[in-house]
């Protein structure tokens, strides 16, 4: 978010800190709206996360995004400026954080080894992809057979997925477990693309 905001500031010739003031100057207001538009578009963050960054509520962020989108479509001068911003952003090559969903229960040790192998493969073969497996810590620290502890683990996953940092959920393994199905449902709820790498799934390699 910081880098995109700085790019917008440079394009609008304003100071970075101006983006966090209550200024009613037209160019600052417009710059804020454009920054929100590109952050939402490029990083796929929730309006709540963006709102926390700019110290605004989610309804204001939604308004800024919609207003910027409409102005870019109808204002030739602003569209030209937005295209220039897009060119600079394209050169940044943001790393993509992907959530690795894989069954854990059953052969816990064997499944953890498979997950670690997947993480290693992604790290070594996909330059701009960051594998994210936060639930492994919960697997090591908590008892999945205890309903209360399982609910806490699910709650943690919801927090990770709704934070806006995850850009893709990848489904691995020989079958889709209950836990993985819950992760898929959460991802879809928050509009996170789901890609299947499950050899026994009819959706293998497909995006949903």
C-alpha positions in Angstrom: 0.0 0.0 0.0 2.8 2.4 0.9 4.5 2.0 -2.5 1.3 2.5 -4.5 0.5 5.6 -2.4 3.9 7.1 -3.0 3.5 6.5 -6.8 0.2 8.3 -6.8 1.7 11.2 -4.7 4.5 11.6 -7.3 2.0 11.6 -10.1 -0.2 14.3 -8.4 2.8 16.2 -7.2 1.8 16.2 -3.5 3.5 15.1 -0.3 3.1 11.6 1.0 1.8 12.8 4.4 -0.9 14.9 2.6 -2.7 11.6 1.9 -3.4 11.2 5.6 -4.7 14.7 6.4 -8.2 16.1 6.4 -7.3 18.5 3.6 -10.2 19.4 1.3 -7.9 20.5 -1.6 -9.3 19.0 -4.8 -6.0 17.4 -5.9 -5.4 15.8 -2.6 -8.9 14.3 -2.4 -8.6 13.0 -6.0 -5.2 11.5 -5.2 -6.6 9.7 -2.2 -9.4 8.3 -4.4 -7.0 7.2 -7.0 -4.7 5.6 -4.4 -7.6 3.6 -3.0 -8.6 2.5 -6.5 -5.2 1.1 -7.3 -4.6 -0.5 -3.9 -8.0 -2.2 -4.1 -7.4 -3.2 -7.8 -3.8 -4.4 -7.5 -3.6 -5.8 -4.0 -7.2 -7.1 -3.7 -7.3 -5.8 -0.1 -10.6 -5.5 1.8 -12.1 -2.0 2.3 -11.6 -2.5 6.0 -7.8 -3.1 5.6 -7.5 -0.1 3.3 -9.5 2.0 5.7 -7.2 1.1 8.6 -4.2 2.3 6.4 -5.8 5.6 5.6 -7.6 5.9 9.0 -11.0 5.9 7.3 -14.1 3.7 7.6 -14.9 1.1 5.0 -17.8 3.0 3.6 -15.5 6.0 2.8 -13.1 3.6 1.1 -15.9 2.1 -1.0 -17.0 5.6 -2.0 -13.5 6.6 -3.0 -13.0 3.5 -5.0 -16.3 3.9 -6.9 -15.7 7.6 -7.5 -12.2 7.0 -8.8 -13.3 4.2 -11.1 -16.1 6.4 -12.6 -13.9 9.4 -13.1 -11.2 7.3 -14.8 -13.8 6.0 -17.2 -15.2 9.4 -18.0 -12.4 11.9 -17.6 -9.8 11.8 -20.3 -7.1 13.7 -18.4 -7.5 11.5 -15.3 -7.5 8.4 -17.4 -4.2 9.4 -18.9 -2.7 9.9 -15.5 -4.2 6.6 -14.2 -2.6 4.8 -17.2 0.8 6.3 -16.3 0.3 5.1 -12.7 -0.6 1.7 -13.9 2.6 1.5 -16.0 4.8 2.3 -12.9 2.9 -0.3 -10.8 3.3 -2.9 -13.5 7.1 -2.5 -13.2 7.0 -3.2 -9.4 6.4 -7.0 -9.8 4.6 -7.4 -6.5 5.1 -10.8 -4.9 1.9 -12.9 -4.7 1.1 -14.5 -1.3 -0.7 -17.9 -1.9 -2.4 -19.9 0.8 -1.5 -23.6 0.6 -4.5 -25.6 1.5 -3.8 -29.3 2.2 -5.3 -32.0 4.4 -3.5 -32.5 7.7 -5.6 -35.0 9.7 -5.1 -38.7 9.4 -1.4 -39.2 8.5 -0.5 -35.9 10.2 3.3 -36.5 9.9 3.1 -37.6 6.3 0.8 -34.7 5.4 3.1 -32.1 7.0 6.0 -33.5 5.0 4.0 -33.2 1.8 3.1 -29.6 2.7 6.7 -28.7 3.4 7.7 -30.3 0.0 5.0 -28.1 -1.7 6.4 -25.0 0.1 9.9 -25.8 -1.0 8.9 -26.4 -4.6 7.0 -23.1 -4.8 9.9 -21.2 -3.3 12.4 -22.7 -5.7 10.3 -22.6 -8.9 8.0 -19.5 -8.6 10.1 -16.4 -8.2 7.3 -13.9 -7.3 5.1 -16.3 -5.2 5.2 -16.5 -1.4 3.8 -19.7 0.0 1.7 -19.1 3.1 0.9 -22.0 5.5 -0.1 -20.4 8.9 -2.1 -23.3 10.1 1.0 -25.4 10.6 1.7 -23.6 13.9 -1.8 -24.4 15.1 -1.4 -28.0 14.1 1.7 -28.2 16.2 0.3 -26.3 19.2 -3.3 -27.3 19.4 -5.5 -30.5 19.5 -7.7 -30.8 16.5 -9.9 -33.4 18.2 -10.9 -30.8 20.8 -13.9 -28.8 19.4 -13.0 -25.6 21.1 -9.4 -25.7 19.9 -10.5 -26.6 16.4 -12.9 -23.6 16.4 -10.0 -21.4 17.4 -7.9 -22.7 14.5 -10.7 -22.1 12.1 -11.1 -18.6 13.5 -7.4 -18.0 12.9 -7.7 -19.1 9.3 -10.7 -16.8 8.8 -8.6 -13.9 10.1 -5.7 -14.7 7.7 -8.0 -15.0 4.7 -10.0 -11.9 5.4 -7.0 -9.7 6.1 -6.5 -9.1 2.4 -2.9 -10.4 2.3 -3.7 -13.7 0.5 -4.1 -13.3 -3.2 -4.8 -16.9 -4.1 -5.8 -20.2 -2.3 -4.2 -23.3 -3.8 -5.8 -26.7 -3.1 -3.4 -29.7 -2.8 -3.7 -33.3 -1.7 -5.4 -36.5 -2.8 -8.8 -35.4 -1.5 -10.6 -32.4 -0.2 -10.9 -32.7 3.6 -13.4 -31.0 5.8 -10.8 -28.5 6.8 -9.8 -27.7 3.2 -13.5 -27.4 2.2 -13.9 -24.8 5.0 -10.9 -22.9 3.7 -12.3 -22.9 0.2 -15.6 -21.6 1.4 -13.9 -18.8 3.3 -11.8 -17.9 0.3 -14.8 -17.7 -2.0 -16.6 -15.6 0.6 -13.8 -13.1 0.5 -13.4 -13.2 -3.3 -10.0 -14.9 -3.2 -9.3 -17.0 -6.3 -9.1 -20.7 -5.7 -6.8 -22.9 -7.9 -7.0 -26.7 -7.7 -3.9 -28.9 -7.8 -5.7 -31.9 -6.5 -5.1 -34.9 -8.9 -8.4 -36.5 -7.9 -10.5 -33.3 -8.3 -12.4 -32.7 -11.6 -11.4 -29.0 -11.1 -7.7 -29.8 -11.2 -5.7 -26.7 -12.3 -8.9 -24.7 -12.6 -9.6 -21.3 -11.1 -12.9 -20.7 -9.3 
